[in-house]
Amino acid sequence: MTGQPLERTILQSLRGTPLHGYDIYRSIAQRLGDAHDGSQGSIYPELYRLESQGLVSARWACCATDRRTRYYALTPAGRTRLYQDPRAPWHGTAGAASALACGMAVSLGAAGDDMPRVRSTSPVIAGLIEEGAGRSRTFRHLVDTIAGTDGIVYVETGQCRHSVRSCLSLSVTRAGGFRILRILVDTGSIGRGTSTNDFISSLGHELRHAIEVLEVPSLDTTQKIYLFYVREAATRNDSFETIAAIGAGNQIRKELAR
């Protein structure tokens, strides 16, 4: 399910209390039943598109559990779009109880917390990052750990050497008190033998490498990062690897398979 039908169904799900991604997916699945043929990951690119168009707002929220979750809500423009569509029937405030699944009312973070430290300009990649944080405790811990550093990690489409699907660039940029790192991923590999779970676990592997850099404040140039990995990591065919990154990727893969 893509395009206009998915847009309208998402907007319908958000008429009541703000919901996080999994609850939106569950609301759509309950409403459509057998007619729903999309995966949970399929809604995130659409949510980011709706957010970019000003139809949906998104903010990080905290609840009784140990996880920070991104909650979505209709904007005035989104509500206007929904009710201007004559095909959208009114079903009350479905999903309101689901938004309280954490056991207490949502507590939205301050405006300064809205922008994630692990981010992407690609709706597809941004959606997969959010799916990983929602489905894997280890992936979510990696994202939260980066949020506690002076780093910003951009995950963008690109080609890596050695035929791997993702890699941490050793380049670093300083801006506004932050160290900005880049992870390159081959999104085209999804559907060509690479599953969504494999992609997310590979990305988690590279996020662990980003943390290795960000945990050392003095690593603020490409040369310093290179020498750090020459000293601390196993080197093979001009590539670097660490036990921690391998372990993170494997653990994420296990959690996603449950």
C-alpha positions in Angstrom: 0.0 0.0 0.0 1.6 3.2 -1.1 0.9 6.8 -2.2 -2.4 8.5 -1.5 -4.2 5.5 0.2 -1.4 5.1 2.8 -1.3 8.9 3.3 -5.0 9.0 4.1 -4.9 6.0 6.4 -2.0 7.4 8.4 -3.8 10.7 8.8 -6.9 8.9 9.9 -4.8 7.0 12.6 -3.5 10.3 14.0 -6.9 12.0 14.5 -6.7 11.4 18.3 -3.7 11.1 20.6 -0.2 11.3 19.1 1.1 7.8 18.2 4.5 6.3 17.6 5.4 4.4 14.5 4.5 0.9 15.7 1.1 2.0 17.0 0.4 3.7 13.7 1.2 0.5 11.9 -0.9 -1.6 14.2 -3.8 0.8 13.8 -3.6 0.5 10.0 -3.4 -3.3 10.2 -6.4 -3.5 12.5 -8.4 -1.1 10.2 -7.6 -2.8 6.9 -7.2 -6.4 8.0 -6.3 -8.7 5.2 -6.3 -5.8 2.8 -3.2 -4.4 4.4 -0.1 -5.8 2.6 2.7 -3.4 3.9 5.4 -4.1 6.5 6.0 -1.9 9.5 9.0 -0.4 7.8 6.9 0.7 4.8 5.2 3.4 6.9 8.3 5.3 8.0 9.2 6.8 4.6 5.6 8.0 4.2 5.7 9.5 7.7 8.8 11.5 6.9 7.3 12.6 3.6 4.2 13.8 5.5 6.4 15.6 8.1 8.4 17.3 5.3 5.1 18.6 3.8 3.9 20.0 7.2 1.0 17.5 7.5 2.4 15.7 10.4 4.6 16.8 13.3 7.1 14.6 15.1 8.7 14.9 18.5 10.8 12.6 20.7 8.9 11.6 23.9 9.7 9.7 27.1 7.5 7.4 29.0 7.7 4.9 31.9 10.1 2.6 30.1 13.7 3.2 29.3 13.2 4.2 25.7 12.8 7.5 23.9 10.2 7.2 21.1 9.3 9.4 18.2 5.6 10.4 18.4 3.6 11.7 15.4 0.6 14.1 15.5 -1.6 15.8 13.0 -0.8 19.4 12.2 -3.6 21.8 11.3 -2.7 21.4 7.7 -2.9 17.6 8.0 -6.3 17.8 9.7 -7.5 20.1 6.8 -6.1 17.6 4.3 -7.9 14.7 6.0 -11.3 16.4 6.3 -11.2 17.8 2.8 -11.0 14.3 1.5 -14.6 13.0 1.2 -13.4 9.4 1.2 -12.2 9.7 4.8 -15.0 8.5 7.2 -15.1 9.6 10.8 -14.4 6.8 13.3 -13.9 8.7 16.5 -10.6 8.8 18.3 -9.3 5.4 17.4 -5.8 4.7 18.8 -6.0 7.0 21.8 -5.6 4.2 24.2 -2.7 2.8 22.2 -0.7 6.0 22.6 -0.6 5.3 26.4 1.0 1.9 25.9 4.0 3.1 27.9 1.8 3.2 31.0 1.5 7.0 31.4 0.8 10.1 29.4 3.4 11.1 26.8 5.9 13.7 28.0 7.2 15.5 25.0 10.9 16.6 25.0 12.1 20.2 24.7 12.3 21.7 21.2 16.0 21.4 21.3 15.7 17.6 21.5 13.6 17.3 18.4 16.5 16.8 15.9 18.0 13.3 16.2 21.8 13.0 16.4 21.6 10.0 14.0 19.9 11.4 10.9 19.5 11.2 7.1 18.2 13.3 4.3 16.8 10.1 2.7 13.2 9.2 3.9 14.0 5.5 3.3 17.1 5.5 5.4 15.5 7.7 8.1 12.6 5.2 8.3 15.0 2.3 8.6 16.8 4.0 11.5 13.6 4.5 13.3 12.5 1.0 12.6 15.8 -0.3 14.0 15.4 1.8 17.2 11.8 0.6 17.6 12.6 -3.1 17.1 16.0 -3.6 18.6 17.1 -2.6 22.1 20.8 -2.7 21.1 20.2 -0.5 18.1 18.2 2.0 20.2 21.1 2.0 22.8 23.6 2.9 20.1 21.4 5.8 18.9 21.0 7.0 22.5 24.7 6.7 23.2 25.5 8.9 20.2 22.9 11.4 21.5 25.0 11.7 24.7 28.2 12.7 22.8 29.3 15.7 20.8 28.6 13.9 17.6 26.1 14.0 14.8 26.0 11.1 12.4 24.6 11.4 8.9 23.6 8.2 7.2 23.5 8.7 3.5 23.3 6.6 0.3 26.8 5.9 -1.1 29.1 3.1 -2.2 31.7 1.5 0.1 34.9 -0.3 -0.8 35.4 -4.0 -0.4 31.8 -4.8 -1.5 30.3 -4.1 1.9 26.8 -2.6 2.2 27.7 0.1 4.8 30.8 1.8 6.1 31.9 4.6 8.4 33.8 7.4 6.6 36.9 8.3 8.4 36.4 12.0 7.6 35.1 14.3 10.3 33.9 17.8 10.3 33.7 20.3 13.2 30.7 22.6 13.2 28.8 24.4 16.0 30.6 22.4 18.7 29.8 19.1 17.1 31.9 16.5 15.4 30.0 15.4 12.3 30.5 11.9 11.0 29.2 10.1 7.9 28.0 6.5 7.3 27.5 5.4 3.7 25.0 2.7 2.9 24.0 0.9 -0.2 20.2 1.1 -0.1 20.0 -0.5 -3.5 21.1 -3.8 -1.9 17.7 -4.1 -0.2 15.7 -6.4 -2.4 18.8 -7.8 -4.1 19.6 -10.4 -1.5 19.7 -8.1 1.5 16.8 -8.1 3.9 15.6 -5.1 5.9 16.9 -6.9 9.0 20.3 -7.4 7.5 20.4 -3.7 6.5 19.5 -2.5 10.0 22.1 -4.8 11.7 24.8 -3.7 9.2 23.9 -0.1 10.0 24.1 -0.8 13.8 27.6 -2.3 13.2 28.7 1.1 11.7 27.0 3.1 14.5 29.2 1.2 16.9 32.2 2.3 14.9 30.9 5.9 15.1 30.7 5.6 18.9 34.3 4.3 19.0 35.4 7.6 17.4 33.1 9.8 19.4 34.1 8.3 22.7 37.6 9.8 22.2 37.3 13.6 22.2 40.6 14.2 20.5 39.6 12.3 17.4 38.7 15.4 15.3 40.7 14.9 12.1 40.7 12.2 9.4 44.4 11.5 10.1 43.7 11.0 13.9 40.8 8.6 13.2 42.9 6.7 10.7 45.8 6.3 13.2 43.4 5.4 15.9 42.1 2.4 13.9 45.6 1.4 12.9 46.4 1.2 16.5 43.2 -0.2 18.0 41.5 -2.3 15.3 42.2 -5.4 13.3 43.3 -4.5 9.8 42.6 -6.6 6.8 42.8 -5.6 3.1 43.0 -1.9 4.0 39.8 -2.1 6.1 39.4 -1.9 9.9 37.3 -4.0 12.1 36.6 -4.3 15.9 35.1 -7.0 18.1 32.6 -4.5 19.5 31.2 -3.6 16.1 30.9 -7.2 15.1 29.1 -8.0 18.4 26.7 -5.1 18.0 25.7 -6.2 14.5 25.2 -9.8 15.6 23.1 -8.9 18.6 20.9 -6.5 16.6 20.3 -9.3 14.0 19.2 -11.7 16.8 16.8 -9.1 18.3 15.3 -8.3 14.9 14.7 -12.0 14.3 12.6 -12.5 17.4 
